[in-house]
Amino acid sequence: MNYEETCEYLYHQMPMFERQGASGYKEGLSNTHALDEHFGHPHQQFATIHVGGTNGKGSVSHTLAAILQQCGYTVGLYTSPHLVDFRERIRINGEMISEEYVVDFVEKEHSFFEPLSPSFFEVTTAMAFKYFADKKIDIAVVEVGLGGRLDCTNIITPLVSVITNISYDHTQFLGDTLAKIASEKAGIIKRGVPVVIGETHEETRPVFEAKAIEEGCKIVFADDKPEIKNATPIANGMMHYVTKHWGELDGDLGGIYQEKNLNTVFAVINVLMKKGCLSKETLTKELADALSHVCFLTGLTGRWQVVSTSPYVVCDTGHNVGGWKYISQQLRQVSCQQMHIIFGMVDDKDINHVLDMLPKDAIFYFTQANTKRAINGTVVKTLAAEHGLDGACYPSVYEAYKAALQAANPEDFIFVGGSSYLVGDFLKNCI
């Protein structure tokens, strides 16, 4: 098989939650342990940081990787989902895993893992850990796939566990209250391993505190003592921060929600400094460069990403109520002649709540991503009309974007979002 054929095999021969939804989700760690045993426990050959939570996992993971990388470490980064290329999931110092490694791994190992009937994510996680061990990295930042307690990344014992925040998402698997979801996410907390909680809620804080006591570990709530004093979007799509201890900094991850994510990152930095993994001296030299070049250093895309300035075009992977809480705020702050929004969602999200938050005076282009989980654009259009939102329906993201460009003036603003997969289609087919 070549690389394209190998990817098709991975996508279609194994249950894949991102394409199939609930039928692609496999609960439990038995396959993960079998794969880990087969490959000789590769995750034990490098240090790790484990990042879970509902929103912000990707931004926090990439930012931590950029900082560690800029401070001289060889850093593995395992995240999901990918937007354009499967290899985005597995990187070392920002460079994607090679096509050859992916092909060779599947060709050599499929006879072992096929009888296990593993999920796509189980095989991908095993591949990532083996690749990191083979390349002798220093440390890996590992993003939780779904939940925490039963996620197949949860075999690692990290230097620090991170839970960004808790909001309603994947309730069919994780529970229908914030406390139940927090309990599943808290499953990544390990005995004696410090844990950083990015944002708290009166329903979730007691859950994390109880779990930390049970595991005998120090718990840090980043929002108790936020490092950032002020955060301001600036003209080039970046964010300007005034901090308590690190001066003024610019971050290239746009989006007002990045203030919360960066407060979480600073709390993790403090833990790593206490462990002797990072020094004040090195961070003083490297932190500003790391934060202003996260995308360059790690390859991150899709976070309030500016792709054009005339008209101004932004895409963002925010895809649930928690994410749209901040996106909707930022959309209200945009100054433009006319706003155009290319919008679609997948079928396990609270679309009605999100539609409530969208600006009523925008022109909408309803569509769907190329995934079975996407809500048909005509359905989205019908639901949107019930919320006072007006627009036309298009068969693909490409057609919707083409129509928006034709309609927009240079002073207009075009936003693309609602689903990670929709943004992936946009970046793959429109840029």
PyMOL commands that set and color helices and strands:
alter all, ss='L'
color gray80, all
select helices_A, chain A and resi 3-12+17-24+30-38+42-45+57-70+86-89+99-116+120-134+171-174+178-188+205-215+258-274+280-292+294-298+321-333+351-357+377-386+397-407+420-429
alter helices_A, ss='H'
color red, helices_A
select strands_A, chain A and resi 47-52+75-78+90-92+95-96+139-143+160-163+195-197+219-221+228-233+239-243+248-251+305-309+312-316+339-343+363-366+391-393+413-417
alter strands_A, ss='S'
color yellow, strands_A
deselect
rebuild
show_as cartoon
